[in-house]
Amino acid sequence: MGLGSKPRKGKVSADDAIAMIHSGQRLALSPVCAEPQSLVRSLINAKNRLNDVLIYTMLPMGECAYARPEMERHFKIKTFSVGPGLMEAVNNGRAEYVPCHLSQIPGFFSSGLFEVDVALVQLSSPDRHGYCSLGVSVSYIRAVLENAKIVIAQINEQMPRTLGDSLVHLSQVDYVVESSDPLPAIPRPKIGDAERKIGAFTSELIPDGSVIQVGLGNMAAAILEQLKNKRNLSIHTGTFSDGVMDLVESGAIDAAKGRGGIEGMVATELIGSAEFYEFCHENHLVSLRPITHTHNIKVLGKIDNFISVTAAIEIDLTGQINAEMRGETLMNGLGGQLDFLRGAAASSGGKAVVAFPSTAKRGTISRIVSKLNRGTSVTVGRADVDYVITEYGVAKLCGKSLRERAKALIGVAHPDFREDLKNNLKKSNI
């Protein structure tokens, strides 16, 4: 390694690193698939001497042992998203969700609103000059690194070295812990008939040369599957996964991008299989950038033909979207949905699309409803929705009156529920 290519204070074991943490301190963990697992294991092992340690995190894909019932006295959790690992803890009061758009999170740390005593992060192995990569998660961690009092980094040889704005020099780190852990691997989702139909409708709205934003799950996978015959596509999104590899292989995304300043695939998080992580390693086509870039409406508004495709749990007949709650259970956070929908609206040639199957619970519940239940979160207001797509077609809402958009939404609802929706519309003041 080059001159000055060392951490500020040295190399330690995971247990010795965690010994520096005390009761009542505030910790920030690398989020999603980048949580430093060796450091977290040592933190859990040290629980008996720790009380009221506050942990900031987001959509952790590890074991989330700090959220178990027996840990409640030792660790307090604040999360910027929910997801499967923290859903039970959030809904039972052992973890707290902070409602926010992803674009807001870096500012929480840079402004001092959230103070961090110790940052526990995960980095790739350094190059000969001492530069590591943030790997699969850039998100808000740079703001954490710049403001934490102590930075402890797990150096993991299994962390892919991603490019873009992801480099961290060892001199920015106080203590280094070397430990090799496989990253959480997420299998490809299964795609059903409804999702394939939605993917086909969505692909008709995406011309060659578009810059697309899609998320995770079977809906996103179905949309990507339908884009293989497109050409000159690019991706600018929050998170992408295995499906993008197929677009590169098919030629829909030109592998020559990524060089000469032309970015092919931009994200702030990676979630996928071990094969996918290997694909992203030192791949010039893949650019990992912080939330301040990926979710910035000033950046998005300058991208021509930016097409955002997000999902919903349900939508009412005026176009209000709930993407957070199922009944009284909090499933997701606000995430970057509104950032991207508004970015698409600001883009020349952009389209703000929300796509989801028309029913839930094996066809017994319509996801297009007359009105949202009292207490249900409105994730996206009705003025921010342009296109709504189900397996029954496309409803364009922008520019339509309340009654016109209600009729358009009934037209893409499941046939079994359309009559009830029509009757409720007649009874309403719309």
URSUL-V725357 format. One record per pair of residues at least 4 apart in sequence whose C-alpha atoms are under 7 Angstrom apart, sorted by sequence separation. I is the first residue (numbers start at 1). GAP is how many residues later the second one is. D is the distance in Angstrom with one decimal. If there is no record, write none. Layout:
I&GAP&D, I&GAP&D
//
This chain:
1&4&5.7, 12&4&6.1, 13&4&6.2, 14&4&6.3, 15&4&6.2, 21&4&7.0, 30&4&5.4, 31&4&5.4, 36&4&6.2, 37&4&6.1, 38&4&6.4, 39&4&6.1, 40&4&6.2, 41&4&6.3, 42&4&6.2, 43&4&6.5, 46&4&6.8, 60&4&6.9, 67&4&6.3, 71&4&6.0, 72&4&6.7, 82&4&5.6, 83&4&5.7, 86&4&6.0, 87&4&6.1, 88&4&6.1, 89&4&6.1, 90&4&5.9, 100&4&6.4, 104&4&6.8, 106&4&6.3, 107&4&5.6, 108&4&6.4, 109&4&6.1, 126&4&5.1, 127&4&5.4, 134&4&5.8, 140&4&6.7, 141&4&6.1, 142&4&6.2, 143&4&6.4, 144&4&5.7, 162&4&6.7, 168&4&6.8, 191&4&6.1, 192&4&6.3, 193&4&6.3, 194&4&6.3, 195&4&6.0, 196&4&6.2, 197&4&6.4, 198&4&6.1, 199&4&6.1, 200&4&6.7, 202&4&6.9, 206&4&6.4, 216&4&5.4, 217&4&6.2, 218&4&6.0, 219&4&6.4, 220&4&6.3, 221&4&6.1, 222&4&6.5, 223&4&6.7, 244&4&6.5, 245&4&6.2, 246&4&6.0, 247&4&6.2, 248&4&6.0, 258&4&5.3, 272&4&5.8, 273&4&6.4, 274&4&6.3, 275&4&6.2, 276&4&6.4, 277&4&6.4, 279&4&6.9, 289&4&6.4, 290&4&6.4, 291&4&5.3, 292&4&5.6, 296&4&6.2, 297&4&5.7, 298&4&6.7, 299&4&7.0, 315&4&5.9, 316&4&5.5, 325&4&5.5, 326&4&6.6, 336&4&6.2, 337&4&6.2, 338&4&5.9, 339&4&6.0, 340&4&6.1, 341&4&6.3, 342&4&6.3, 343&4&6.3, 359&4&5.0, 360&4&6.4, 361&4&6.2, 372&4&6.4, 380&4&6.6, 389&4&5.8, 390&4&6.7, 400&4&5.5, 401&4&6.1, 402&4&6.1, 403&4&6.3, 404&4&6.3, 405&4&6.1, 406&4&6.2, 407&4&6.3, 408&4&7.0, 409&4&6.4, 413&4&6.8, 414&4&6.5, 417&4&6.3, 418&4&6.1, 419&4&6.2, 420&4&6.1, 421&4&6.1, 422&4&6.3, 423&4&6.5, 424&4&6.3, 12&5&6.3, 30&5&4.8, 66&5&5.7, 82&5&5.6, 89&5&4.9, 90&5&4.5, 108&5&5.1, 109&5&5.1, 126&5&5.0, 127&5&6.5, 191&5&6.8, 215&5&5.7, 247&5&5.1, 248&5&4.8, 257&5&5.5, 258&5&4.6, 272&5&6.9, 289&5&6.5, 315&5&5.5, 316&5&6.8, 325&5&4.5, 326&5&6.6, 345&5&5.9, 359&5&6.9, 360&5&5.2, 389&5&4.6, 400&5&5.6, 413&5&6.2, 425&5&7.0, 29&6&6.1, 30&6&6.8, 89&6&5.3, 90&6&5.7, 108&6&5.5, 109&6&6.5, 126&6&4.2, 145&6&6.7, 214&6&5.8, 247&6&5.7, 248&6&6.4, 257&6&5.8, 258&6&5.4, 280&6&6.2, 293&6&6.6, 315&6&4.5, 324&6&5.9, 325&6&5.4, 344&6&4.7, 345&6&6.3, 359&6&5.4, 360&6&6.4, 388&6&5.8, 389&6&6.3, 90&7&6.7, 125&7&5.7, 248&7&6.2, 257&7&5.1, 314&7&6.0, 315&7&6.2, 324&7&5.4, 325&7&6.9, 344&7&5.4, 345&7&6.3, 359&7&4.5, 360&7&6.5, 387&7&6.7, 388&7&5.1, 124&8&5.3, 314&8&5.4, 324&8&4.6, 344&8&5.4, 358&8&6.1, 359&8&5.1, 387&8&5.7, 388&8&6.4, 397&8&5.4, 410&8&5.8, 66&9&6.4, 123&9&6.0, 124&9&5.2, 312&9&6.4, 313&9&5.7, 314&9&6.8, 324&9&5.8, 358&9&5.4, 387&9&4.5, 123&10&5.6, 124&10&6.5, 312&10&6.1, 313&10&4.9, 324&10&6.7, 358&10&6.6, 386&10&5.8, 387&10&5.9, 123&11&5.0, 124&11&6.2, 253&11&7.0, 312&11&4.5, 341&11&5.0, 386&11&5.1, 410&11&6.7, 122&12&6.8, 123&12&6.4, 385&12&6.7, 386&12&4.7, 385&13&6.7, 395&13&5.3, 395&14&6.0, 81&16&6.6, 78&17&6.1, 79&17&6.3, 80&17&6.0, 395&17&6.7, 77&18&4.8, 78&18&4.8, 79&18&5.0, 80&18&5.2, 394&18&6.7, 67&19&7.0, 76&19&6.5, 77&19&6.0, 78&19&5.8, 79&19&6.0, 80&19&6.7, 224&19&6.2, 228&19&5.5, 233&19&5.8, 234&19&6.1, 393&19&5.4, 55&20&7.0, 78&20&6.6, 80&20&6.8, 153&20&6.7, 203&20&6.8, 231&20&6.6, 232&20&5.9, 233&20&5.0, 265&20&6.0, 266&20&6.2, 267&20&6.5, 268&20&5.1, 392&20&4.9, 52&21&6.3, 53&21&6.2, 54&21&5.9, 55&21&6.1, 56&21&6.2, 57&21&6.5, 58&21&5.0, 64&21&6.0, 152&21&6.3, 155&21&6.7, 202&21&6.7, 231&21&4.3, 232&21&5.5, 264&21&5.2, 265&21&5.0, 266&21&4.8, 267&21&5.2, 268&21&5.1, 392&21&6.8, 44&22&6.6, 51&22&5.9, 52&22&5.1, 53&22&4.8, 54&22&4.6, 55&22&4.8, 56&22&5.0, 57&22&4.9, 58&22&5.0, 59&22&5.4, 67&22&6.1, 72&22&6.3, 151&22&5.3, 152&22&6.0, 153&22&6.3, 154&22&6.0, 155&22&6.0, 156&22&6.4, 158&22&6.3, 208&22&5.5, 209&22&6.5, 211&22&5.9, 212&22&6.3, 213&22&6.0, 221&22&5.9, 228&22&5.6, 230&22&5.0, 231&22&6.5, 232&22&6.1, 263&22&6.6, 264&22&6.6, 265&22&6.0, 266&22&5.9, 267&22&6.2, 268&22&5.6, 390&22&6.1, 51&23&4.0, 52&23&5.1, 53&23&5.9, 54&23&5.7, 55&23&6.1, 56&23&5.8, 57&23&6.6, 58&23&5.2, 59&23&5.6, 151&23&5.2, 152&23&4.8, 153&23&5.0, 154&23&4.7, 155&23&4.8, 156&23&5.5, 157&23&5.8, 158&23&6.5, 199&23&5.2, 203&23&6.2, 208&23&5.1, 209&23&4.7, 210&23&5.3, 211&23&4.6, 212&23&4.9, 213&23&5.5, 214&23&6.3, 215&23&7.0, 229&23&6.2, 266&23&7.0, 268&23&6.3, 14&24&6.7, 18&24&6.5, 50&24&5.5, 51&24&6.5, 52&24&5.8, 59&24&5.4, 61&24&6.3, 135&24&5.9, 150&24&6.3, 151&24&6.6, 152&24&5.9, 153&24&6.1, 154&24&5.7, 155&24&6.2, 156&24&4.9, 158&24&6.0, 195&24&5.7, 199&24&4.0, 203&24&6.2, 208&24&5.9, 209&24&4.9, 210&24&6.5, 211&24&5.2, 212&24&6.0, 213&24&4.6, 215&24&5.8, 216&24&6.5, 228&24&5.5, 263&24&7.0, 14&25&5.5, 18&25&5.9, 35&25&6.8, 60&25&6.3, 119&25&6.9, 135&25&5.3, 154&25&6.5, 156&25&6.5, 208&25&6.2, 211&25&6.4, 215&25&6.2, 216&25&7.0, 259&25&6.5, 31&26&5.6, 32&26&6.2, 119&26&6.9, 135&26&5.3, 196&26&5.4, 200&26&5.9, 258&26&4.8, 268&26&6.6, 15&27&5.5, 23&27&4.8, 24&27&6.4, 26&27&6.0, 27&27&6.0, 28&27&5.7, 29&27&6.3, 30&27&7.0, 31&27&5.0, 32&27&5.0, 33&27&6.5, 35&27&6.9, 47&27&6.1, 67&27&6.9, 135&27&5.1, 191&27&5.4, 195&27&5.8, 199&27&5.8, 240&27&6.8, 258&27&4.1, 267&27&6.5, 310&27&6.4, 403&27&5.6, 14&28&6.2, 22&28&6.3, 23&28&4.8, 24&28&5.0, 25&28&5.2, 26&28&4.7, 27&28&4.8, 28&28&4.7, 29&28&5.6, 31&28&6.4, 32&28&4.2, 33&28&5.4, 133&28&5.3, 138&28&6.1, 189&28&6.0, 190&28&6.0, 239&28&5.4, 257&28&5.8, 258&28&6.9, 402&28&6.2, 23&29&5.9, 24&29&4.7, 25&29&6.3, 26&29&6.1, 27&29&6.1, 28&29&6.3, 31&29&5.6, 32&29&5.2, 119&29&6.0, 133&29&6.2, 189&29&5.1, 235&29&6.3, 236&29&6.0, 237&29&6.2, 238&29&4.9, 239&29&6.1, 241&29&6.2, 23&30&5.5, 24&30&6.8, 118&30&5.9, 123&30&6.5, 125&30&5.7, 234&30&5.0, 235&30&4.5, 236&30&4.6, 237&30&4.9, 238&30&5.2, 239&30&4.7, 240&30&5.6, 241&30&5.3, 242&30&5.8, 255&30&6.5, 116&31&7.0, 117&31&5.6, 118&31&6.0, 119&31&6.2, 120&31&6.4, 121&31&6.4, 122&31&5.4, 123&31&6.1, 124&31&5.6, 125&31&6.1, 135&31&7.0, 191&31&6.2, 234&31&5.8, 235&31&5.9, 236&31&6.0, 238&31&6.2, 239&31&5.5, 240&31&6.5, 241&31&5.0, 242&31&6.9, 116&32&4.8, 117&32&5.0, 118&32&4.7, 119&32&4.8, 120&32&5.1, 121&32&4.8, 122&32&4.7, 123&32&5.0, 124&32&5.3, 125&32&5.3, 134&32&5.2, 239&32&7.0, 308&32&6.0, 353&32&7.0, 358&32&5.6, 110&33&5.7, 116&33&6.6, 117&33&6.2, 118&33&5.8, 119&33&6.0, 120&33&5.9, 121&33&6.2, 122&33&6.1, 123&33&6.2, 124&33&5.9, 133&33&5.3, 134&33&6.3, 308&33&6.0, 352&33&6.2, 353&33&6.1, 354&33&6.2, 355&33&5.8, 356&33&6.5, 357&33&5.2, 358&33&6.8, 106&34&4.9, 109&34&6.0, 122&34&6.9, 133&34&4.5, 134&34&6.9, 242&34&5.5, 352&34&5.2, 353&34&4.7, 354&34&4.9, 355&34&4.6, 356&34&5.4, 357&34&6.1, 105&35&6.5, 109&35&6.1, 124&35&4.9, 132&35&5.6, 133&35&5.9, 351&35&6.9, 352&35&6.2, 353&35&5.9, 354&35&6.3, 355&35&6.0, 123&36&6.7, 124&36&6.3, 131&36&6.1, 132&36&5.2, 308&36&6.0, 106&37&5.6, 110&37&6.5, 124&37&5.9, 131&37&5.6, 132&37&6.0, 307&37&5.8, 109&38&6.9, 131&38&4.4, 306&38&5.5, 130&39&5.7, 131&39&6.3, 130&40&5.6, 295&41&6.8, 306&41&6.0, 297&42&6.6, 301&42&5.4, 305&42&6.4, 312&42&6.8, 338&42&6.4, 342&42&6.7, 300&43&4.9, 301&43&6.9, 304&43&5.5, 305&43&5.9, 306&43&6.9, 307&43&5.2, 308&43&6.3, 309&43&6.6, 310&43&6.4, 311&43&5.3, 341&43&6.7, 295&44&5.8, 300&44&6.9, 303&44&5.9, 304&44&4.9, 305&44&4.3, 306&44&4.5, 307&44&4.7, 308&44&5.2, 309&44&4.7, 310&44&4.9, 311&44&5.2, 312&44&6.2, 295&45&6.7, 301&45&4.6, 302&45&6.2, 304&45&6.0, 305&45&4.5, 306&45&6.6, 307&45&6.2, 308&45&5.8, 309&45&5.5, 310&45&6.2, 311&45&5.7, 334&45&6.2, 368&45&6.1, 297&46&5.0, 301&46&4.4, 304&46&6.7, 309&46&6.7, 300&47&6.6, 325&51&6.6, 366&51&6.6, 370&51&6.1, 315&52&6.4, 316&52&5.7, 317&52&6.3, 325&52&6.8, 314&53&4.5, 315&53&5.1, 316&53&4.7, 317&53&5.3, 324&53&6.7, 188&54&6.9, 313&54&6.6, 314&54&5.8, 315&54&6.2, 316&54&5.3, 317&54&6.5, 370&54&6.5, 316&55&4.8, 322&55&5.8, 324&55&6.8, 358&55&5.6, 359&55&6.9, 238&56&6.5, 316&56&5.9, 322&56&5.1, 323&56&5.8, 358&56&5.6, 237&57&6.5, 321&57&5.7, 322&57&5.1, 236&58&7.0, 320&58&6.3, 321&58&5.7, 322&58&6.9, 321&59&5.0, 320&60&6.0, 321&60&6.6, 320&61&5.0, 320&62&4.5, 319&63&4.4, 318&64&6.2, 319&66&6.7, 36&84&6.8, 318&84&5.6, 36&85&5.8, 186&85&6.7, 187&85&6.6, 35&86&6.8, 36&86&5.0, 186&86&4.8, 187&86&5.8, 35&87&6.5, 185&87&5.6, 186&87&5.2, 318&87&6.4, 28&88&6.4, 34&88&6.0, 185&88&4.6, 317&88&7.0, 318&88&5.8, 27&89&5.7, 185&89&6.0, 317&89&4.5, 26&90&5.2, 27&90&6.0, 28&90&6.6, 29&90&6.1, 30&90&6.6, 26&91&5.2, 27&91&4.9, 28&91&4.8, 29&91&5.0, 30&91&4.9, 25&92&6.1, 26&92&6.5, 27&92&5.6, 28&92&6.1, 29&92&5.8, 30&92&6.5, 317&92&6.4, 211&94&6.0, 212&94&5.8, 213&94&6.1, 214&94&6.5, 210&95&5.2, 211&95&4.8, 212&95&4.8, 213&95&4.6, 214&95&5.2, 215&95&6.7, 210&96&6.2, 211&96&6.2, 212&96&5.9, 213&96&5.9, 214&96&6.3, 210&97&7.0, 34&102&6.1, 33&103&6.8, 34&103&5.8, 31&106&6.9, 30&111&6.6, 160&117&6.2, 36&118&6.1, 160&118&6.7, 162&118&6.3, 162&119&5.5, 163&119&6.3, 160&120&6.8, 161&120&5.0, 162&120&5.4, 160&121&4.7, 161&121&5.5, 162&121&6.9, 163&121&6.7, 62&122&6.5, 166&122&6.2, 61&123&6.5, 163&123&6.7, 164&123&4.3, 165&123&6.1, 166&123&6.5, 5&124&6.1, 6&124&6.9, 163&124&5.3, 164&124&5.0, 165&124&5.0, 5&125&4.4, 163&125&6.1, 164&125&6.0, 1&126&7.0, 2&126&6.0, 162&126&6.6, 1&127&4.0, 2&127&4.5, 1&128&4.9, 2&128&6.5, 1&129&5.7, 139&129&5.1, 138&130&5.4, 139&130&6.6, 137&131&6.1, 138&131&6.5, 137&132&4.6, 136&133&5.5, 137&133&6.5, 136&134&4.9, 38&141&6.7, 33&150&6.4, 138&150&6.4, 140&150&6.1, 33&151&5.8, 138&151&6.0, 139&151&4.6, 140&151&6.1, 138&152&5.3, 139&152&4.9, 195&162&6.7, 7&163&4.8, 8&163&5.5, 12&163&6.6, 14&163&5.8, 194&163&6.2, 6&164&5.3, 7&164&4.8, 10&164&6.8, 11&164&5.7, 12&164&6.1, 13&164&5.6, 5&165&5.9, 6&165&5.7, 7&165&6.9, 8&165&6.0, 9&165&5.1, 10&165&5.2, 11&165&4.7, 12&165&5.5, 5&166&6.4, 7&166&5.2, 8&166&4.6, 9&166&5.7, 10&166&6.4, 11&166&6.0, 4&167&6.9, 7&167&5.4, 8&167&6.9, 7&168&5.9, 7&169&6.6, 103&188&6.0, 102&189&6.9, 103&189&6.3, 198&191&6.5, 103&192&5.4, 198&192&5.5, 201&192&6.6, 103&193&6.5, 198&193&4.8, 197&194&5.1, 195&196&7.0, 194&197&5.3, 101&233&5.7, 102&233&5.3, 99&234&6.7, 100&234&6.1, 101&234&5.4, 102&234&5.1, 99&235&6.5, 101&235&5.7, 103&236&6.9, 33&238&6.5, 91&238&6.5, 91&239&6.5, 87&244&6.4, 83&248&6.3, 82&249&6.3, 83&249&5.8, 82&250&5.0, 81&251&6.1, 82&251&5.8, 81&252&4.4, 80&253&6.8, 81&254&6.7
//
